[in-house]
Amino acid sequence: MSLGGQFKRQLPAYLFGGLLLAFFQIALNRIDWLSKTAIDGVFGKEPDAVTRPAILICVLAVTAFFARVGSRWFIFNAGRDAEYELRALLLHRLHRLGTAFYRTMSAG
């Protein structure tokens, strides 16, 4: 199996990891804007209206954490699986070469 074949086989994991990464970035952007809203509220006319943005910031932060961990999980595991399968394929092909090949090629 080639590297392209490995990429195709692992494509769903890469896409889902990329989707989680996009969600993470959007959540960080929303946290920034909610922080601005909360700070403006503290120094504005209604300091009591800061509770809602603060709660949303906490919820988004926890959700962004799990999205980031999930994206790394899916993307790195797909890459690791592809690496293991390519290494196994290479080892299998090296074993098929036979002893005559290894007598002509020194190990060191």
N, C-alpha and C positions, 0 to 999 in steps of 0.2 A: 504494500500500500504506500502510495506516495505522500508527500507532505500536503499536496492539494487535496488528496482523498481524506487525510486526517482532518484537515480544516473543514471539509464538507461534513464529515461525520460529527464533528464537535460544534458545528455551526449553531444549533439551538442553544447550547450552553453559552457560547460567545454572545449571541444576540440577547439572551435573557440577562447576562451579566452587564452588557452594554446598556440595556434598558434600565436596570437598577442603578447604574452609574449616572445615567441621565436624570433619573428621579432624585438621586443624591444631590446633584448640582442644582436642580430646581429648588429643592428644599433649602439648600444653603442660601440661594438667592432670596427666597421668601423670608428666611430668618433675618437677613440683612434689612429688607424692607420693613418687616415687623418691628425690628429694633428701632428704626427711624421713627415709626409710628408711636412706639412706646415712649421714646425719649421726648418726642414732640408733645405727647400727652402729659408727661410729667411736668414739663415746663409751660404747658398751655393752660387753658381755662378749666379743663376737667381732668385733674390728676387721678380721679377715681376710675377713669375709663382705661387705665393701663392694664387692668387685670386680664382682659380678654387677649390682647396681644402677647402678654407674658405667658399665658397658658399655651397659646398657639406656638410660641417659640419653643417651649419645653417639649410639646408633643412633636413638633417638626424635628427637633434635635434628636430625640430618641428614635424617631422613624428614619431619619437620615443615617444614624449610626447603623441600624440594622440593614438599610439599603447598601451602605458602603461595605459592610462585612459580607453581605450576600453577593455583591458584585465581585468582590475579590475571590470569594469561594467558588463561584461558577467559572470565572475566567481562568484563575490559576489551576483549578482542578482539571479543566478541559486541556490546558496546555501540558500539565503533568501527565495526563492519560495519553495524550498524543506522543509525548516524549518516550514514555515507557514502551508503547507499542512499536515506535520506530526503532528503539534500541533492541527490542526483542527480535524484530525483523532483521536488523543488521547482524546480530549475533547468530541467528539461524543461517543466514547466508555465509557468514564466516566459517561456521561449522561445516557447511557443505563443500568448502574448498578442499578439504582433505589434508592429509599429512604432507603430501608432496609440496604443496604450496608453502607450508610453514617451515619445511627444511630449507627452502631457498631464501626465505625472508627471516632475518634474525629478529629476535624480540628486543634487543637492546641496541 
